[in-house]
C-alpha cells in the first residue's frame, strides 16, 4: 500500500514538473514574441533616421511629403512618410531642394518643390534668382518651372500653379498664377510681404486653392504689420481678410480653412464665421495640412528640442508623433 502511494506521489510530481516546464516554455515563447515586436517597433521608429538611398516618387508608398534636416544631407531634402508604417525615405530628384514647402499635383504624379537651379552650386552662396519652383515626376526627373518663385499650390484641375514670387527682396513680392506649360503668367496680388525679413529669416508664405478653383487663400501682413489670412478670386479681384494667422489650407469639402496662430491650430469657416481652436496641447503647432478625405490633419510641432511631424483627427483627438526624429522636420503636405 505504501509503495502504491509512493508511486502515485511520484507520478503527481512528474506531472507537476511537466506542467511547470510547459508553462515556462510558453512564457519564453511569449517573451521572445514580445521582444521581437519591440525590436520591430524600434526599427519602425528609427527607420526615418537611417541612410536609405533615395527612391523615385513612383516607387514609394509614402503619403506625406515633408522637409527634414538630416546630418550629412543638403539642407531641406524632401522625404516621403507612410503614416501607417511610419517609414520614411528620401525622394530621388530632390537633391537640390531647399527648405521650402512642396506639394503634389491633384493626381499625385508630380511634385512641385523649390530648388537651387544651378547644379553643383555651393549651397551657402545661393540667393535671389538662383532658386525657383521645380517639377519632379514619378521617375525622379526634374524640370524647371519658374525662377525666383516659391510656395507652389496646384489648381484643382492640375493645369495651373499659384506661387509666391520674389526675385530680389526689394518689396515687389507678389502672388502669381501660371499654366503648367509656363506660358501666360499673371499677377493676382502685388505688394506682398518680402520673403526675407529684416533679420534675414525666411518668411514662408503659404498658398492654398479652393476645391472649386474659384479662390486662393494665402497669408500676408496687414497695414499694421500683423499676419492675416486672405482670400482672393483666382481670376483676379480684391483680396478679402478672413482671420488673423498664418499658413492657411482649404478643407477638401471647401467649407473651412485651417491655419495656425501663436502656436495653436485654428479652423474658420470660409464665409467668415466664428473661429475655433482645434486643441490645447503643450506643442508649438504650425503648418497644418488636411488629409485628402478631410478627416485628419498633419502639422509640424515644436516642443523646444526639435520639430516633428504630427497627426491628429479633425476633432482634435488621437494626437500622434509620426517622425520621432532628433532633427527638424517641417512643411508636411499630403499625397492625393
N, C-alpha and C positions, 0 to 999 in steps of 0.2 A: 504493500500500500504506500509505504514511504517512497519507494522507488518511482511508483507512478506519479506521485506528487512532484518529485524532483524533475521527472521528465516533462510534466505539464508546465512547471515553472520555467524550465529551460526553453521550451517552445515559446512560451509567452515572452520571455526575454528576447529571444531571437526575432520574434515579430516586432517587438518594440524597437529593437535596434534597426531593423529593416525599414520600419516606418520613419524613424528619425533620419536614416540615410536618404530615403526618398524625399522627405521634406527638405533636407539640406541640399540635395541635388536640384530640387525645384527652385529653392531660394537662390542658388548660384546661377541657374539659368535666367531667373528674373533680374538678378543683379547685372549679369552680362548684357541682357537686353537693355536695361536702363542706362548702363554705361555707353552702349552703342548709340542709343538715342541722344544722350548728352553730347557725344562726340560729333554726331551728325548735325546737331543743333549748333554747336560751336563752329563747325565748318560753314554752315549757312550764314551765321552772324559775321564771320570774318571774311567770307568769300569776296566781298567788295574790296577788301584791302589787299588781296593777293594780286600778283602781277600777271593777270590774264592777258593774253595777246588781244589786240583789237579785232572786232568782228564786224562784218557788214551789217547794215540795218536789217537786211532781208534774212539774216541767219540768227537773229536774236529774238527771243520771246519776251523781251522786256516791254513793259507798258508805261513806264515813266522815264522821260529823259531829264537829266539834271547835270549840273556842273559840279566837279569835285576838284579840290586842290590836293592832289596826291604827291608824296615825295618822289623826286626824280622824274616827274612828268611836267610838261609845259603847263603853265597856269591856265586853268579853265578847260581842261579836257572834258569832253562830254561822255557820260556814261548812261547806259540803259539798265533800268532796275525792273525786276519782276516782283510785283507786290505779293505774290503767293509764295515763291521760293525764297524771296529776299536776296537772291543772287543778282549781282550787277557786274557788267562788263564794259570795257572801253568800246567806243564807236569808231570803226575804221573810217578814215577820211576826215576825221575831226582833229588831226594833229596840229592844225594851225588855228584852232578855235581860241577865242579869248573869253574871259569871264563876262558873259552876257547871255540873256535868255535865248533859248532855242525853241522851236515849235514845229509840230508835224502838220503836213497837209491833211485836209479832211479825209482822204483815202488812206493815210498812213504810209504812203510810198516815198515821200520826200520830206527831208528835214531842212528847214531854214535856220541857219545859225550865223553868228558873227565870227569872222576870222581875219587873220592877217593876210593881206592879198599878195604880199611879196614873199616868195619862198626863201627859206634859209636866212631870213632877216633876224638880226639879234632882237629878241622879244623885248629887251629892256629899252630899245630905241624907237619902237614903232609909235606912231602918233597920228594926227589928223591926216586923212587921205590914204592911210595905209591899212585901215580896217574897213570892213564892209560886210554886207549880207552875202552868204554863200548858200548854194543849194546842194544837198547831198542825197544821192539816190540809193536805192536798196542794195546796189552792188558795191558801194563805197566810193563812187566817183563824184567829184565836186565841180561845180561851175560857179562863176562869179555872177551875182545878180545886180548889186549896186555898191559902189564905193561910198565911204563915209555915211553909212546907213546902219541902223541898229533897231533892236526890239521888234522883230518881224511878227506880223499877225496875218494869217491866211483868211481870205474871204471864204464864206461857207461853200461856194462852188469850186474853190481851189484855183480860180483863174486870176486872182489878184493878191498882192501883198500890200498891206499897210505897214508903214515903218516910220521911225523917228530919224530925221536927217539933220546932221550937224557936222559940217565939213571943216570948220575952222575954230569953233568955240567962241565966236565973237558976238553971240546973241541972236544969230539968224536961224536957230533951230526951228524945225517945222515938222508937222505930221503930213506925210505924203502917201499917195497910193499909186501903184503901177501894175500893169499886167505882168504875168509871169514871163512873157517874151521880152520884157524890158522896155517896150515902146509905149509912149503916151503917158509919161509920169505927170501927175498933177498934185498941186499943193492944196490941202484941206484947211490946215490951221497954221498960221505963221506966229512967230514971236514966242515959241515955247522956251521953257527953262533950259539953259545950256547943259550939255551932257556932263561937262567937267565943272564942279563947283569951285568957289574961290579958294577952298582949302585943298584943291586938287583931287578930291574924292569923286568917283563916278556916280552920277545920279541916274539910275536905271529906270527910264520911263517904261511903262507897260501899256500896250495897246490890246484891245480885245474887240472882235467883231460880233455883232448880234447875229443870232442864227438865221434871221430872215434876210441878212445882208444889208439892212437899211441904215444901221448906225454903227459907230465905232466909239468905244469908251476908252479913255486914256487919263493919265494923271499929269497934272501941271500946277504950278503955283498960281495963286490969285494975286490981285494987286497988293494985298497986304503981306505977301510972301508965304502964305500958308498953302500946303499941298491940298489939292482938291481932286475929286473925281468929276470928269466932264464927259458929256456925250455929244457927238456931232454927227449930222447926217453923212452917210458915206458918199453921197453925190455932191456934198458941199452945203454950207449953211452956217448958221450961228450956233456956236457951242453952248450947251446948257449945263450949268453946275448942278451936280446931283448930291454930293456929300463931301465932307472933309475926310481925306485919307489918301491912300496910295495903292498902286498895283491892282487895278480892277480886272475882274474876269466875269464875263457874261455867263449866266447859267444856261445849260443846254435847252431848257424849256423857254428861255427868253424872259422869264418873269422877274428875275432877281440878278443883282450884281454883287459879288463878294469882293472884299478889299481888306486892307489892313490899316490900322491906325493906332499909333502909340503902343505897338507890341501886341495888339489884340486883333482878332479876325471879326469883321463885321459883315452883315448882309443887309442890303437895302433893295426894296422893290424898284423896278425901273421906271415906275410912274412917280417916283419921288416920295413914296410913303415913309412910314416910320422905320428907323434902323433898329437892328437887334444885334447884340454881341453873341457870337457863336458859343463861347465857353469861357470859363475862368480857369486858367492853368498857369503855373509858375514858369512859363516859357515865353520868350520874346518871339512872337509869331509874325512872319511876313510871307509875301508872295503866295497867297492861296490859289489853288487851281482846281476847278471842278473835274470830276471824273466824267467820261463820256455819257454815262447813264444818269448823271446828276445826283447820285446817292452818296458820294464820298468827296472829300477834299484832301488834296495833298498840299503841304506847305513847308517852308523852311522854319525851323525853330532853334533859338539860341538860348542856352542855359548858362552862358558865361565862358565855358571852356572851348566850345566849338559849335558849329551849326549842323544840324541833322535834317533829314527829310522825314516828315511825319505824315501820318494818315489818320483821318478822323471821319466819322459819319456826319452826314448833313445836319443831324440834330445835335452835334457836339459830343456824342458818346464814342466809346471804344477808341480812345487815342492810342496810337501805336508808332513807335520809332522804327523806321524802315532801314536805316543805314548803319547804325551802331558803329560809327567811324570816328576816329580821333582827329580827322581833318575837317575842313569846311566843305559842306555840301549845300548847293544853292540852286535856285530857279527851277523847281520841278514843273514839268508840263506833261500832260497825258498823251499817250498814243491812241488814236481812234480805234 
